[in-house]
Amino acid sequence: KKEYLMFNDDIQGTAATVLAGLYGAMKVRGLQPEDLKNQRILVAGAGSAGSGVILTIRNAINRRYGLSKEESSKRFYIVDKDGLISKARSNLAEMEDEFYDLSSFAVEDTSMEGMSLLDTVKSVKPNILIGLSACGGLFSEEVLKAMNENDAPPIIFPLSNPTSRSECTAQQAQAATGGRAIFASGSPFPDVEIDGDMIASSQCNNSILPYEKNAASGRRIVASSQCNNRYIFPGLALGAALGQTGVVTNAMINRAAEALVELID
């Protein structure tokens, strides 16, 4: 990347869009972007997409909001096909060939090694659940209901695509959480019916919490949106070209995410 003005959209573009989505979710909950550093984030998927998203979020928490790299890493829990990744994972070093610095995210408590997604949700009580597993239906009703046990509305991002590989649908997420979920997906979904109202899954109304009634209409608003890197890469590429930056840095990726969320009313 130091020889050509380029970036990997599948990894960096997706990561910037997810970071912007999380900033937007903080806004929906009435919080500030820096409150992201206080969240517990559970990610399903430890491939290249997962690594790009996790490293980008950690970079933002570390460099923008004051947590050390070690403290930032501890905000994450990563589950792959073999369960929760801990320091006891036998091939942890080999996995770093695909996931840079994975060992710093591995859970210290080795007794948690291989814990299932559901048991991990029940144990660590994450505020945010991100799916990058390409495993359709991974976020079962039990998992979604366990996410809903927190006081704050759960943030659920099933980002795998196409639709058949999405970890859950908008309908499943809202049905399991009673319409409380702050939802964004990597694939488009049809409208969601909540309490007799049909709510467009493309709707992203952040003026009120997604599970509360609109005082004016009495309708229940459920904010669901597609989290797609098309919202990042055209502007990022154009800005880099016009600015003759010579390189696309991590700071530029983070700033693109911050600029995107500023477009939310």
Contacts in CASP RR format, 6 or more apart in sequence:
PFRMAT RR
TARGET T0000
AUTHOR 0000-0000-0000
METHOD contacts of the structure
MODEL  1
KKEYLMFNDDIQGTAATVLAGLYGAMKVRGLQPEDLKNQRILVAGAGSAG
SGVILTIRNAINRRYGLSKEESSKRFYIVDKDGLISKARSNLAEMEDEFY
DLSSFAVEDTSMEGMSLLDTVKSVKPNILIGLSACGGLFSEEVLKAMNEN
DAPPIIFPLSNPTSRSECTAQQAQAATGGRAIFASGSPFPDVEIDGDMIA
SSQCNNSILPYEKNAASGRRIVASSQCNNRYIFPGLALGAALGQTGVVTN
AMINRAAEALVELID
1 7 0 8 1.000
1 247 0 8 1.000
1 248 0 8 1.000
2 247 0 8 1.000
5 240 0 8 1.000
5 241 0 8 1.000
5 245 0 8 1.000
5 246 0 8 1.000
5 247 0 8 1.000
5 248 0 8 1.000
6 248 0 8 1.000
7 13 0 8 1.000
7 233 0 8 1.000
7 236 0 8 1.000
7 237 0 8 1.000
7 240 0 8 1.000
7 248 0 8 1.000
7 253 0 8 1.000
9 229 0 8 1.000
9 233 0 8 1.000
10 48 0 8 1.000
10 49 0 8 1.000
10 229 0 8 1.000
11 48 0 8 1.000
11 49 0 8 1.000
11 51 0 8 1.000
11 52 0 8 1.000
12 52 0 8 1.000
12 56 0 8 1.000
12 248 0 8 1.000
12 253 0 8 1.000
13 229 0 8 1.000
13 232 0 8 1.000
13 233 0 8 1.000
13 236 0 8 1.000
13 253 0 8 1.000
14 49 0 8 1.000
14 52 0 8 1.000
14 53 0 8 1.000
14 159 0 8 1.000
14 229 0 8 1.000
15 52 0 8 1.000
15 53 0 8 1.000
15 55 0 8 1.000
15 56 0 8 1.000
15 57 0 8 1.000
15 253 0 8 1.000
16 56 0 8 1.000
16 229 0 8 1.000
16 232 0 8 1.000
16 236 0 8 1.000
16 253 0 8 1.000
16 254 0 8 1.000
16 256 0 8 1.000
16 257 0 8 1.000
16 260 0 8 1.000
17 227 0 8 1.000
17 228 0 8 1.000
17 229 0 8 1.000
17 231 0 8 1.000
17 232 0 8 1.000
17 257 0 8 1.000
17 260 0 8 1.000
18 53 0 8 1.000
18 56 0 8 1.000
18 57 0 8 1.000
18 130 0 8 1.000
18 157 0 8 1.000
18 159 0 8 1.000
18 227 0 8 1.000
19 53 0 8 1.000
19 56 0 8 1.000
19 57 0 8 1.000
19 60 0 8 1.000
19 254 0 8 1.000
19 257 0 8 1.000
20 231 0 8 1.000
20 232 0 8 1.000
20 256 0 8 1.000
20 257 0 8 1.000
20 258 0 8 1.000
20 260 0 8 1.000
20 261 0 8 1.000
21 157 0 8 1.000
21 184 0 8 1.000
21 227 0 8 1.000
21 257 0 8 1.000
21 260 0 8 1.000
21 261 0 8 1.000
22 36 0 8 1.000
22 39 0 8 1.000
22 57 0 8 1.000
22 128 0 8 1.000
22 155 0 8 1.000
22 157 0 8 1.000
23 33 0 8 1.000
23 36 0 8 1.000
23 257 0 8 1.000
23 258 0 8 1.000
23 261 0 8 1.000
24 206 0 8 1.000
24 261 0 8 1.000
24 264 0 8 1.000
25 128 0 8 1.000
25 155 0 8 1.000
25 182 0 8 1.000
25 184 0 8 1.000
26 32 0 8 1.000
26 33 0 8 1.000
26 35 0 8 1.000
26 36 0 8 1.000
27 33 0 8 1.000
27 206 0 8 1.000
27 261 0 8 1.000
27 264 0 8 1.000
28 153 0 8 1.000
28 182 0 8 1.000
28 206 0 8 1.000
28 209 0 8 1.000
28 210 0 8 1.000
28 223 0 8 1.000
29 152 0 8 1.000
29 153 0 8 1.000
29 182 0 8 1.000
29 209 0 8 1.000
33 64 0 8 1.000
33 65 0 8 1.000
33 258 0 8 1.000
33 261 0 8 1.000
34 64 0 8 1.000
34 65 0 8 1.000
36 57 0 8 1.000
36 60 0 8 1.000
36 61 0 8 1.000
36 65 0 8 1.000
37 61 0 8 1.000
37 65 0 8 1.000
37 66 0 8 1.000
37 67 0 8 1.000
37 72 0 8 1.000
37 75 0 8 1.000
39 75 0 8 1.000
39 126 0 8 1.000
39 127 0 8 1.000
39 128 0 8 1.000
39 155 0 8 1.000
40 75 0 8 1.000
40 77 0 8 1.000
40 124 0 8 1.000
40 125 0 8 1.000
40 126 0 8 1.000
40 127 0 8 1.000
40 128 0 8 1.000
41 54 0 8 1.000
41 57 0 8 1.000
41 75 0 8 1.000
41 76 0 8 1.000
41 77 0 8 1.000
41 126 0 8 1.000
41 127 0 8 1.000
41 128 0 8 1.000
41 130 0 8 1.000
42 76 0 8 1.000
42 77 0 8 1.000
42 78 0 8 1.000
42 79 0 8 1.000
42 117 0 8 1.000
42 120 0 8 1.000
42 121 0 8 1.000
42 124 0 8 1.000
42 126 0 8 1.000
42 128 0 8 1.000
42 129 0 8 1.000
42 130 0 8 1.000
43 50 0 8 1.000
43 53 0 8 1.000
43 54 0 8 1.000
43 76 0 8 1.000
43 77 0 8 1.000
43 78 0 8 1.000
43 79 0 8 1.000
43 130 0 8 1.000
43 131 0 8 1.000
43 132 0 8 1.000
44 79 0 8 1.000
44 80 0 8 1.000
44 117 0 8 1.000
44 129 0 8 1.000
44 130 0 8 1.000
44 131 0 8 1.000
44 132 0 8 1.000
44 133 0 8 1.000
44 135 0 8 1.000
44 138 0 8 1.000
44 139 0 8 1.000
44 167 0 8 1.000
45 78 0 8 1.000
45 79 0 8 1.000
45 80 0 8 1.000
45 131 0 8 1.000
45 132 0 8 1.000
45 133 0 8 1.000
46 78 0 8 1.000
46 79 0 8 1.000
46 80 0 8 1.000
46 85 0 8 1.000
46 95 0 8 1.000
46 98 0 8 1.000
46 99 0 8 1.000
46 102 0 8 1.000
47 80 0 8 1.000
47 98 0 8 1.000
47 99 0 8 1.000
47 132 0 8 1.000
48 98 0 8 1.000
48 99 0 8 1.000
49 132 0 8 1.000
49 159 0 8 1.000
50 99 0 8 1.000
50 132 0 8 1.000
51 98 0 8 1.000
51 99 0 8 1.000
51 100 0 8 1.000
51 102 0 8 1.000
53 130 0 8 1.000
53 132 0 8 1.000
53 159 0 8 1.000
54 76 0 8 1.000
54 78 0 8 1.000
54 105 0 8 1.000
55 100 0 8 1.000
55 101 0 8 1.000
56 250 0 8 1.000
56 253 0 8 1.000
56 254 0 8 1.000
56 257 0 8 1.000
57 76 0 8 1.000
58 69 0 8 1.000
58 72 0 8 1.000
58 73 0 8 1.000
58 75 0 8 1.000
58 76 0 8 1.000
59 250 0 8 1.000
59 254 0 8 1.000
60 254 0 8 1.000
60 257 0 8 1.000
61 67 0 8 1.000
61 72 0 8 1.000
61 75 0 8 1.000
62 68 0 8 1.000
62 69 0 8 1.000
62 72 0 8 1.000
63 250 0 8 1.000
63 251 0 8 1.000
63 254 0 8 1.000
64 254 0 8 1.000
67 75 0 8 1.000
69 104 0 8 1.000
70 104 0 8 1.000
73 104 0 8 1.000
73 105 0 8 1.000
76 105 0 8 1.000
77 84 0 8 1.000
77 107 0 8 1.000
77 120 0 8 1.000
77 124 0 8 1.000
77 126 0 8 1.000
78 84 0 8 1.000
78 85 0 8 1.000
78 102 0 8 1.000
78 105 0 8 1.000
78 106 0 8 1.000
79 85 0 8 1.000
79 115 0 8 1.000
79 116 0 8 1.000
79 117 0 8 1.000
79 120 0 8 1.000
80 133 0 8 1.000
81 133 0 8 1.000
81 135 0 8 1.000
82 89 0 8 1.000
82 114 0 8 1.000
83 113 0 8 1.000
83 114 0 8 1.000
83 115 0 8 1.000
83 116 0 8 1.000
83 117 0 8 1.000
83 120 0 8 1.000
84 107 0 8 1.000
84 112 0 8 1.000
84 113 0 8 1.000
84 114 0 8 1.000
84 115 0 8 1.000
84 116 0 8 1.000
84 120 0 8 1.000
85 92 0 8 1.000
85 95 0 8 1.000
85 102 0 8 1.000
85 105 0 8 1.000
85 106 0 8 1.000
85 107 0 8 1.000
85 113 0 8 1.000
85 114 0 8 1.000
86 106 0 8 1.000
86 107 0 8 1.000
86 108 0 8 1.000
86 109 0 8 1.000
86 110 0 8 1.000
86 112 0 8 1.000
86 113 0 8 1.000
86 114 0 8 1.000
87 103 0 8 1.000
87 106 0 8 1.000
87 107 0 8 1.000
87 108 0 8 1.000
87 110 0 8 1.000
87 113 0 8 1.000
88 110 0 8 1.000
88 113 0 8 1.000
89 95 0 8 1.000
89 106 0 8 1.000
89 113 0 8 1.000
92 102 0 8 1.000
92 103 0 8 1.000
92 106 0 8 1.000
93 103 0 8 1.000
95 102 0 8 1.000
96 102 0 8 1.000
96 103 0 8 1.000
107 113 0 8 1.000
112 120 0 8 1.000
112 123 0 8 1.000
115 123 0 8 1.000
117 138 0 8 1.000
117 139 0 8 1.000
117 143 0 8 1.000
118 140 0 8 1.000
118 142 0 8 1.000
118 143 0 8 1.000
118 146 0 8 1.000
120 126 0 8 1.000
121 129 0 8 1.000
121 143 0 8 1.000
121 146 0 8 1.000
121 147 0 8 1.000
122 146 0 8 1.000
125 149 0 8 1.000
125 150 0 8 1.000
126 147 0 8 1.000
127 150 0 8 1.000
127 152 0 8 1.000
127 154 0 8 1.000
127 155 0 8 1.000
128 154 0 8 1.000
128 155 0 8 1.000
128 157 0 8 1.000
129 139 0 8 1.000
129 143 0 8 1.000
129 147 0 8 1.000
129 154 0 8 1.000
129 155 0 8 1.000
129 156 0 8 1.000
129 157 0 8 1.000
130 157 0 8 1.000
130 159 0 8 1.000
131 138 0 8 1.000
131 139 0 8 1.000
131 157 0 8 1.000
131 158 0 8 1.000
131 159 0 8 1.000
131 160 0 8 1.000
131 167 0 8 1.000
132 159 0 8 1.000
132 160 0 8 1.000
133 160 0 8 1.000
133 167 0 8 1.000
134 160 0 8 1.000
134 165 0 8 1.000
135 160 0 8 1.000
135 165 0 8 1.000
135 167 0 8 1.000
136 160 0 8 1.000
136 164 0 8 1.000
136 165 0 8 1.000
136 166 0 8 1.000
136 167 0 8 1.000
137 166 0 8 1.000
137 167 0 8 1.000
137 168 0 8 1.000
138 158 0 8 1.000
138 167 0 8 1.000
138 168 0 8 1.000
139 156 0 8 1.000
139 158 0 8 1.000
139 167 0 8 1.000
139 168 0 8 1.000
139 172 0 8 1.000
139 173 0 8 1.000
140 168 0 8 1.000
141 172 0 8 1.000
141 175 0 8 1.000
141 176 0 8 1.000
144 154 0 8 1.000
144 156 0 8 1.000
144 168 0 8 1.000
144 172 0 8 1.000
144 173 0 8 1.000
144 176 0 8 1.000
144 177 0 8 1.000
144 181 0 8 1.000
145 176 0 8 1.000
145 177 0 8 1.000
147 154 0 8 1.000
147 156 0 8 1.000
147 177 0 8 1.000
147 181 0 8 1.000
148 154 0 8 1.000
148 176 0 8 1.000
148 177 0 8 1.000
148 178 0 8 1.000
148 180 0 8 1.000
148 181 0 8 1.000
153 177 0 8 1.000
153 180 0 8 1.000
153 181 0 8 1.000
153 182 0 8 1.000
153 209 0 8 1.000
153 210 0 8 1.000
153 211 0 8 1.000
154 177 0 8 1.000
154 180 0 8 1.000
154 181 0 8 1.000
154 182 0 8 1.000
155 181 0 8 1.000
155 182 0 8 1.000
156 168 0 8 1.000
156 173 0 8 1.000
156 177 0 8 1.000
156 181 0 8 1.000
156 182 0 8 1.000
156 183 0 8 1.000
157 183 0 8 1.000
157 184 0 8 1.000
157 185 0 8 1.000
157 227 0 8 1.000
158 166 0 8 1.000
158 167 0 8 1.000
158 168 0 8 1.000
158 169 0 8 1.000
158 173 0 8 1.000
158 185 0 8 1.000
158 186 0 8 1.000
159 166 0 8 1.000
159 167 0 8 1.000
159 184 0 8 1.000
159 185 0 8 1.000
159 186 0 8 1.000
159 227 0 8 1.000
160 166 0 8 1.000
160 167 0 8 1.000
160 186 0 8 1.000
160 187 0 8 1.000
161 186 0 8 1.000
161 187 0 8 1.000
162 187 0 8 1.000
163 169 0 8 1.000
163 187 0 8 1.000
163 188 0 8 1.000
163 189 0 8 1.000
166 185 0 8 1.000
166 186 0 8 1.000
166 187 0 8 1.000
166 189 0 8 1.000
169 185 0 8 1.000
169 189 0 8 1.000
170 183 0 8 1.000
170 185 0 8 1.000
170 189 0 8 1.000
170 190 0 8 1.000
170 192 0 8 1.000
170 201 0 8 1.000
170 224 0 8 1.000
171 189 0 8 1.000
171 190 0 8 1.000
171 192 0 8 1.000
171 193 0 8 1.000
173 181 0 8 1.000
173 183 0 8 1.000
173 224 0 8 1.000
174 181 0 8 1.000
174 183 0 8 1.000
174 192 0 8 1.000
174 194 0 8 1.000
174 222 0 8 1.000
174 224 0 8 1.000
177 211 0 8 1.000
178 194 0 8 1.000
178 211 0 8 1.000
179 194 0 8 1.000
179 210 0 8 1.000
179 211 0 8 1.000
179 220 0 8 1.000
179 222 0 8 1.000
180 210 0 8 1.000
180 211 0 8 1.000
181 210 0 8 1.000
181 211 0 8 1.000
181 222 0 8 1.000
182 210 0 8 1.000
182 223 0 8 1.000
183 210 0 8 1.000
183 222 0 8 1.000
183 223 0 8 1.000
183 224 0 8 1.000
183 225 0 8 1.000
184 224 0 8 1.000
184 225 0 8 1.000
184 226 0 8 1.000
184 227 0 8 1.000
185 224 0 8 1.000
185 225 0 8 1.000
185 226 0 8 1.000
185 227 0 8 1.000
186 226 0 8 1.000
186 227 0 8 1.000
186 228 0 8 1.000
187 226 0 8 1.000
188 201 0 8 1.000
188 202 0 8 1.000
188 226 0 8 1.000
189 201 0 8 1.000
189 224 0 8 1.000
190 201 0 8 1.000
191 198 0 8 1.000
191 199 0 8 1.000
191 200 0 8 1.000
191 201 0 8 1.000
192 198 0 8 1.000
192 199 0 8 1.000
192 201 0 8 1.000
192 222 0 8 1.000
192 224 0 8 1.000
193 199 0 8 1.000
194 220 0 8 1.000
194 222 0 8 1.000
195 220 0 8 1.000
197 219 0 8 1.000
197 220 0 8 1.000
199 220 0 8 1.000
199 221 0 8 1.000
199 222 0 8 1.000
199 224 0 8 1.000
200 224 0 8 1.000
201 224 0 8 1.000
201 225 0 8 1.000
201 226 0 8 1.000
202 224 0 8 1.000
202 225 0 8 1.000
202 226 0 8 1.000
203 221 0 8 1.000
203 222 0 8 1.000
203 223 0 8 1.000
203 224 0 8 1.000
203 225 0 8 1.000
204 223 0 8 1.000
204 224 0 8 1.000
204 225 0 8 1.000
204 264 0 8 1.000
205 221 0 8 1.000
205 223 0 8 1.000
206 223 0 8 1.000
206 264 0 8 1.000
206 265 0 8 1.000
207 265 0 8 1.000
208 214 0 8 1.000
208 221 0 8 1.000
210 221 0 8 1.000
210 222 0 8 1.000
210 223 0 8 1.000
211 220 0 8 1.000
211 222 0 8 1.000
212 220 0 8 1.000
212 221 0 8 1.000
213 219 0 8 1.000
213 220 0 8 1.000
213 221 0 8 1.000
214 220 0 8 1.000
214 221 0 8 1.000
231 260 0 8 1.000
232 256 0 8 1.000
232 257 0 8 1.000
232 260 0 8 1.000
235 256 0 8 1.000
236 248 0 8 1.000
236 252 0 8 1.000
236 253 0 8 1.000
236 256 0 8 1.000
239 245 0 8 1.000
240 246 0 8 1.000
240 248 0 8 1.000
240 252 0 8 1.000
245 252 0 8 1.000
END
